[in-house]
Amino acid sequence: MNMFNTHNSTDFVMFSTSHFLALILLVLLVFSLYFFKAAIRSNDLLKKWIKYLIIGALVIPELCLYIWNTDQSLWDVTTSLPLELCSFTQLISIIMLVKPIRILYPFVFFAGIGGAMQAMITPNLQYAFPHFIFFYFFITHISIILAPFYLTWIEHYRPTWKSIGVTMVLLNICVLFVGIINLILNSNYMFLMHKPYSASILDILGEYPYYLISEEFLALFIFVFMYSFFLFKSQKV
């Protein structure tokens, strides 16, 4: 089967075997990064290689996606621009791993993990395994989650109460910017104009436009929940 051919893949099925395997892979990688964090910190070569692997997993699939979209004549200004939440966290994760900017860390940690985890659990995905898009989707979203954990456990970055507010402000700046683009292009980036057609967490947050308000409270709750784990730990993990 040619995974680069749009006609050779069945529709993705949520919680199928391939979906569960992708989730299991995420859990294994996250726990491995945590349990071996001391060994990684003490080995500069290993630390460097893991960082480069995460960067590669963030960059290479994205470049392949643009090539694939162009080759399949699927590139469309209303759907192909990097204007989803995970697109922003993906870009900022790359920046943080290449040349850290400390003020951007909370956005990568809270919005990156929170947004990519939701995407992993309820993927807005058309193509099933073994299509290229299936691999693109899960490799990039797993990497978006691994990047802030690497920065936290290996590079000693830490969120604060204040950083939750910073992340909420940055999120709403993204929403405002993307919302204006949606109005200009008649697009639906970040699902600001309507819900995705596939099942998602938005289905329980009300109808348009009320789910946009619900998302604000849900994001704040998730960020506070994520930060609560740091309240029971010392500053050095």
Buried (B, 14 or more C-beta within 10 A) or exposed (E): EEBBEBEEBEEBEEEEEBBEEBBEEBEEBBEEBEEBBEEBBEEEEBBEEBBEEBBEBBBBBBEBBEEBBEEEEEBEEEBBBEBBBBBBBBBBBBEBBEEEEEEBBBBBBBBBBBBBBBBBBBBBBBBBBEBBBBBBBBBBBBBBBBBBBBBBBBBEBBBEEEBBEBBBEBBEEBBEBBBEBBEEBEBBBBBBBEBBEBEBBBEEBBEEEEBBEBBEEBBBEBBEEBBEEBEEEEEEE
